[in-house]
Amino acid sequence: MREGFSDVEWLARTRAEGDVEAWLAWVPYARRIGVSAIPDPHADGLLYRLAPSEGNVGNVLLPALHGGVVAAFMETAATLDLMLATRIPRLPHIVDFSIDYLRTARVAPTHARCRLLREGRRMANVRVCAWQEDEAVPVATARLHFVLADPLTTGEVDA
């Protein structure tokens, strides 16, 4: 059987190693739109990057990134960041996703930084800020609420 998100040992090992690239390899859409992650040079955790790509353009006249691509990028960043930040290895499942588009996201490198606001026994809240040239001038912000899977199986949601 191929290793992956349903394999508790694989999840624990890749998490301990901080191997987000292994996780991104399991998310075809993240690979398709060009999501990557590097250690954050200015803080603990990771800095996420969305590479500029003509396939991500929503408005060819500006040109600007498609809002769905920006949202998918931020959702992916929040999910992966939460998987690294939880006290024990668990898979998060999105309950609610609220995004504020603040300005046009041009076809340029886009970055995101996540902040875990709260991790409870069953729920977690994450905030994401995405920007292009200057972090003080975000293109979008988002809040995500997750239900956390049972830590023993990682696939089942704890009711």
Secondary structure, 3 states (H helix, E strand, C coil): CCCCCCCHHHHHHHHHHCCHHHHHCCCHHHHHHCEEEEECCCCCCEEEEECCCHHHEEECCCCEECHHHHHHHHHHHHHHHHHHHCCCCCCEEEEEEEEEECCCCECCCEEEEEEEEEECCCEEEEEEEEECCCCCCEEEEEEEEEEEECCCCCCCECC
